[in-house]
Amino acid sequence: MKKNKLKVGIFGISGCAGCLLTILYEPVFKEITKLIDIKSFPFIKEDSYTGKFDYVFIEGTVCFEEDLKKIKELRKRAKYIVALGSCAHVGGVPSMKNFLDKEKTIRFVYPKYNHLKSTDPTPIKKHIKVDYYIPQCPPNKEEILEFIKSITMEVSPRVSRKIDPVCFECRKKGNKCLLNEGKLCLGPITLGGCNALCPSNGTECYGCRGPYEDANIKAFLELLKEKGYTEKQFHDKVRSFAGLQFFEKEKGESKWLER
């Protein structure tokens, strides 16, 4: 472990701030403050630090030009950028705007921000280089802590390595397949690492960790059709968190959404 604590900044752009609240979960926060020097964090200290960071964690989606300006400035000040949670990683719930009436969405969802110049909601990796990802909505507390322990010991964080799909984790736990129970579960094509949290509690996977690297979307669609689902039902489901990335996988294209 480094003798001098890493200088860390934790920031949020457009989003619900749930990822920031996850870090503030008492046992986790007590542990990470022993390991790192938090220079900026909107919930606990005034953002008066103007120096460089070793790591910057960013939660939220780029929805406005102000978001874009902020992350580009943080990229210049940080050695490493960490996308924290689904919104920063794959666009999250705000990215649903890309598939809806954009004017109505701005008017009804963001009435307090109508004076700001909006943009199509996208994950931060479209705009800046991202070094690490901590996925999920909200991100797993233990995964955050494990990541911070790894960087302080200068070892490769587990979240940066190849992980099996959620479906694999379900099988390891002996869960019943929700697809066979009449639920449209995205576990077979979604990046694992969550220990099949939702399916283990009887709730189908919504793909909040983004598509599994080797996901075969076309084959999965054929499976869904055999079970009586339509392509529209599938598309409506994947839009919940990572529609942009799932649709690129489906088309076999990859422009800027690579992990």
C-alpha positions as CSV (number, residue, x, y, z in Angstrom):
1,M,0.0,0.0,0.0
2,K,1.2,3.5,-0.8
3,K,2.6,5.5,2.1
4,N,0.9,8.6,1.0
5,K,-2.9,8.4,0.5
6,L,-4.2,8.7,-3.0
7,K,-5.9,12.1,-3.7
8,V,-9.5,11.3,-4.7
9,G,-12.4,13.4,-6.0
10,I,-16.0,12.1,-6.0
11,F,-18.3,14.1,-8.3
12,G,-21.8,13.9,-9.8
13,I,-23.4,15.2,-12.9
14,S,-27.1,14.8,-14.0
15,G,-28.5,11.9,-12.1
16,C,-30.2,10.9,-8.9
17,A,-27.0,11.0,-6.7
18,G,-27.8,7.4,-5.6
19,C,-24.2,6.3,-6.3
20,L,-22.9,9.1,-4.1
21,L,-25.2,8.0,-1.3
22,T,-23.9,4.4,-1.7
23,I,-20.4,5.6,-0.9
24,L,-21.8,7.4,2.2
25,Y,-23.1,4.1,3.5
26,E,-21.6,4.3,7.0
27,P,-19.4,1.1,7.2
28,V,-18.1,1.6,3.6
29,F,-17.4,5.3,4.1
30,K,-15.5,4.7,7.4
31,E,-13.4,2.1,5.7
32,I,-12.5,4.1,2.5
33,T,-11.6,7.2,4.4
34,K,-8.9,5.2,6.1
35,L,-7.5,4.3,2.7
36,I,-7.8,7.5,0.6
37,D,-7.7,11.2,0.9
38,I,-11.0,12.6,-0.3
39,K,-10.3,16.1,-1.6
40,S,-13.8,16.8,-3.1
41,F,-17.2,15.3,-2.4
42,P,-20.3,17.4,-2.8
43,F,-22.2,15.9,0.1
44,I,-19.5,16.2,2.7
45,K,-17.2,19.1,1.9
46,E,-17.1,22.3,-0.1
47,D,-15.6,21.9,-3.5
48,S,-12.7,24.3,-2.9
49,Y,-9.8,22.0,-3.8
50,T,-8.2,23.1,-7.1
51,G,-5.3,20.7,-7.4
52,K,-4.7,17.5,-9.2
53,F,-6.3,14.1,-8.4
54,D,-5.0,10.6,-8.5
55,Y,-8.5,9.2,-9.1
56,V,-11.8,10.9,-9.9
57,F,-15.1,9.0,-9.5
58,I,-18.0,10.4,-11.6
59,E,-21.6,9.4,-11.3
60,G,-24.4,10.5,-13.6
61,T,-25.1,11.0,-17.3
62,V,-24.1,13.7,-19.7
63,C,-27.5,15.4,-20.2
64,F,-26.5,19.1,-20.5
65,E,-23.6,21.1,-21.8
66,E,-22.7,21.9,-18.2
67,D,-22.2,18.2,-17.6
68,L,-19.8,18.0,-20.5
69,K,-17.8,21.0,-19.4
70,K,-17.5,19.6,-15.9
71,I,-16.2,16.1,-16.9
72,K,-13.7,17.5,-19.4
73,E,-12.3,19.7,-16.7
74,L,-12.1,16.8,-14.3
75,R,-10.3,14.7,-17.0
76,K,-7.6,17.3,-17.2
77,R,-7.1,17.2,-13.4
78,A,-7.2,13.4,-12.9
79,K,-4.7,10.6,-13.6
80,Y,-7.5,8.1,-13.7
81,I,-11.3,8.5,-14.2
82,V,-13.7,6.0,-12.7
83,A,-17.3,5.8,-14.1
84,L,-19.4,5.1,-11.0
85,G,-22.8,3.4,-11.5
86,S,-25.0,2.7,-14.5
87,C,-25.5,6.3,-15.6
88,A,-21.8,7.0,-16.0
89,H,-21.1,3.6,-17.3
90,V,-23.9,2.9,-19.9
91,G,-26.2,6.0,-19.8
92,G,-28.6,4.7,-17.2
93,V,-32.2,5.7,-16.8
94,P,-31.6,9.2,-18.3
95,S,-30.5,7.7,-21.6
96,M,-34.1,6.6,-22.2
97,K,-34.6,10.1,-23.5
98,N,-32.8,8.9,-26.7
99,F,-35.8,6.7,-27.5
100,L,-38.6,9.1,-26.4
101,D,-40.0,12.5,-27.5
102,K,-37.1,14.6,-26.5
103,E,-38.9,17.9,-26.2
104,K,-41.6,16.4,-23.9
105,T,-39.0,14.7,-21.8
106,I,-37.2,17.9,-21.2
107,R,-40.4,19.7,-20.4
108,F,-41.8,17.1,-18.0
109,V,-38.7,15.5,-16.5
110,Y,-36.4,18.4,-16.3
111,P,-38.7,21.4,-15.8
112,K,-36.2,23.2,-13.4
113,Y,-33.5,22.9,-16.0
114,N,-35.3,24.1,-19.1
115,H,-33.0,27.1,-19.2
116,L,-29.9,24.9,-19.7
117,K,-28.8,23.6,-23.1
118,S,-29.6,19.9,-23.2
119,T,-27.9,17.2,-25.2
120,D,-28.7,13.6,-26.0
121,P,-28.0,11.7,-22.7
122,T,-24.9,9.6,-23.0
123,P,-22.4,7.9,-20.7
124,I,-19.2,9.8,-19.9
125,K,-17.0,7.6,-22.1
126,K,-18.5,9.1,-25.2
127,H,-16.8,12.4,-24.3
128,I,-13.7,11.6,-22.2
129,K,-11.3,8.7,-21.7
130,V,-12.5,6.5,-18.8
131,D,-10.0,4.2,-17.2
132,Y,-12.2,2.1,-14.9
133,Y,-15.9,1.2,-14.5
134,I,-17.9,0.3,-11.4
135,P,-21.2,-0.7,-12.9
136,Q,-24.7,-1.4,-11.5
137,C,-27.6,0.7,-10.3
138,P,-26.8,1.5,-7.6
139,P,-23.2,0.2,-7.6
140,N,-22.4,-2.6,-5.1
141,K,-21.0,-1.2,-1.8
142,E,-18.6,-4.1,-1.5
143,E,-17.4,-3.7,-5.1
144,I,-16.6,0.0,-4.4
145,L,-14.6,-0.9,-1.4
146,E,-12.8,-3.7,-3.2
147,F,-11.9,-1.3,-6.0
148,I,-10.5,1.2,-3.6
149,K,-8.5,-1.4,-1.7
150,S,-7.1,-2.6,-5.1
151,I,-5.9,0.8,-6.2
152,T,-4.3,1.5,-2.9
153,M,-2.4,-1.7,-3.2
154,E,-1.6,-1.0,-6.8
155,V,-3.2,-4.2,-8.1
156,S,-5.7,-4.6,-11.0
157,P,-9.2,-4.1,-9.8
158,R,-11.6,-7.0,-10.3
159,V,-14.1,-4.9,-12.1
160,S,-11.6,-4.2,-14.9
161,R,-11.3,-7.9,-15.7
162,K,-13.6,-10.1,-17.8
163,I,-16.6,-11.2,-15.9
164,D,-19.2,-13.9,-16.7
165,P,-22.9,-13.0,-17.4
166,V,-25.5,-12.8,-14.7
167,C,-27.0,-16.0,-16.0
168,F,-23.8,-17.9,-15.0
169,E,-24.1,-16.5,-11.5
170,C,-27.8,-17.7,-11.3
171,R,-26.7,-21.2,-12.2
172,K,-24.0,-21.2,-9.5
173,K,-26.6,-20.2,-6.9
174,G,-29.1,-22.8,-8.2
175,N,-31.8,-20.2,-9.0
176,K,-34.7,-21.2,-11.2
177,C,-34.6,-19.6,-14.6
178,L,-37.0,-16.6,-14.7
179,L,-37.3,-16.9,-18.5
180,N,-39.0,-20.3,-17.8
181,E,-41.2,-18.6,-15.2
182,G,-42.6,-16.2,-17.7
183,K,-40.4,-13.2,-16.9
184,L,-38.3,-11.4,-19.5
185,C,-35.0,-11.6,-17.8
186,L,-31.8,-10.1,-19.4
187,G,-29.5,-12.2,-17.3
188,P,-28.1,-14.3,-20.2
189,I,-26.7,-11.1,-22.0
190,T,-25.9,-8.9,-19.1
191,L,-22.5,-8.4,-17.5
192,G,-22.3,-10.2,-14.2
193,G,-20.6,-9.3,-10.9
194,C,-23.7,-8.5,-9.0
195,N,-24.1,-12.1,-7.7
196,A,-27.4,-12.3,-9.5
197,L,-28.9,-10.0,-7.0
198,C,-32.3,-9.3,-8.8
199,P,-33.0,-12.8,-10.1
200,S,-32.1,-14.3,-6.6
201,N,-35.0,-12.2,-5.3
202,G,-37.5,-13.1,-7.9
203,T,-37.0,-10.0,-10.0
204,E,-35.9,-10.2,-13.6
205,C,-32.6,-8.7,-14.7
206,Y,-33.0,-5.3,-16.4
207,G,-29.4,-5.1,-17.7
208,C,-28.2,-2.3,-15.4
209,R,-24.6,-3.5,-15.6
210,G,-24.6,-3.3,-19.5
211,P,-24.2,-6.1,-22.0
212,Y,-21.9,-9.0,-21.4
213,E,-18.8,-8.7,-23.6
214,D,-19.6,-11.9,-25.7
215,A,-23.4,-11.4,-25.6
216,N,-25.1,-12.8,-28.7
217,I,-28.1,-10.5,-29.0
218,K,-29.5,-12.1,-32.1
219,A,-29.5,-15.6,-30.6
220,F,-31.1,-14.2,-27.4
221,L,-33.8,-12.6,-29.5
222,E,-34.6,-15.9,-31.2
223,L,-34.8,-17.5,-27.8
224,L,-37.3,-14.9,-26.6
225,K,-39.4,-15.3,-29.7
226,E,-39.6,-19.1,-29.0
227,K,-40.9,-18.2,-25.5
228,G,-43.6,-15.9,-27.0
229,Y,-41.9,-12.5,-26.5
230,T,-41.8,-9.8,-29.3
231,E,-38.8,-7.8,-30.4
232,K,-40.6,-4.7,-29.1
233,Q,-40.8,-6.2,-25.6
234,F,-37.1,-6.8,-25.7
235,H,-36.3,-3.3,-26.9
236,D,-38.5,-1.8,-24.3
237,K,-36.8,-3.8,-21.6
238,V,-33.2,-2.9,-22.5
239,R,-34.0,0.8,-22.8
240,S,-34.4,0.9,-19.0
241,F,-30.6,1.2,-18.3
242,A,-28.3,0.4,-21.2
243,G,-30.3,0.7,-24.4
244,L,-27.6,2.5,-26.3
245,Q,-25.1,-0.1,-25.6
246,F,-27.4,-3.1,-26.1
247,F,-28.6,-1.7,-29.5
248,E,-25.0,-1.3,-30.6
249,K,-24.4,-5.0,-29.7
250,E,-27.5,-6.0,-31.6
251,K,-26.4,-4.2,-34.7
252,G,-22.8,-5.6,-34.4
253,E,-21.4,-2.0,-34.3
254,S,-19.2,-0.4,-31.8
255,K,-18.5,3.3,-32.1
256,W,-17.8,4.7,-28.7
257,L,-19.4,2.3,-26.2
258,E,-16.6,-0.1,-25.7
259,R,-15.7,-1.1,-22.2
